[in-house]
């Protein structure tokens, strides 16, 4: 049986989320490249990075990491988000 509480306490839930996100990115890249739309994937990179950094911040918080590391991950997420917004507004 699944011990959901242990998944959260250990931070493994974030590892699972990151694994799913990476698999999603690989599948999207393969699909879009196959369809000749690799440029479309480039527009998703900053968005995926922002989400990934948020999940890393969650993991750090769940395992009791120092606040500085959590703040760094959140700052990286914000930076990726700003890049994503800037690239969307530019086009």
N, C-alpha and C positions, 0 to 999 in steps of 0.2 A: 504494500500500500504506500501511497505517497504521504510523506510527512511535510505538508505545506509550510508549517511553521518553521521547520528546519531549513527549508529552501530560502525563506526570507532572512532568518537570523544569520545564516552563513553567507548570504549575498549571492548564493548560487542562482537565485531567480534572475538576477541581473546578468549573470553569465549566460543563462538560457536566452534571455532577451537579446543580448549582443550576438549570440550565435545565430539566432533567427534573422536578425538584421543583416548580418554578413551574408548568410545564405540568400536572403532576398536580393541584396546588392549583386551578388554573383549571377543569380538567375536573371535579374533585370538586364545586367550587362550583356550576358549571353544572348538573351532574347532580342534586345535592341540592336546589338551588333549584327545578328543574323538578319534582322529586318532592314539593315542599313541605316539605323538611327542612333549610332554611337554618340552623336552630338547631343541627343536627348538625355543620355545617361550623364554626360558631363554637367548638365543643369541640375541633376539630383545630388551630386556629390556633397555640396555644402549642406543640403538639407539632411542627408544621411549622417554627416559628421556632427551636426547640431544634436540630432537625436541620440547618436552614439555617445556623445559627451554627457548628455543628460543621464543616460543609463549608467555610465561610469560614475557620475556623481552620486546616483542612487546607491550603487554598490558600495562606494566609499562610506556613505552615511550609514548603510546597514551594518557594516563591519566595524564601525566606530573609528574610522580613520581621523586623522587630525583635520581640523576645520580648514587649514590652509590648502590641503589637497582637494577637498570638496569645492572650495572657492575657486581653485585653479580649473577644475573640470567644468564648473558652471561658467566661468569666464571664457573658456574655450568654446563652450556651447553658444554663448552669446556672440562671440566673434564669428563663428560659422553661420549663425542665424543672420547676422548683419550682412555677411557676404552673400548669403542666399537671397535676402531681400533686395540688396543692391543689384545683383545680377538679374533678378526678375523685373525690377522697376526700370532697369536700363534697356531691356529688350521690348 
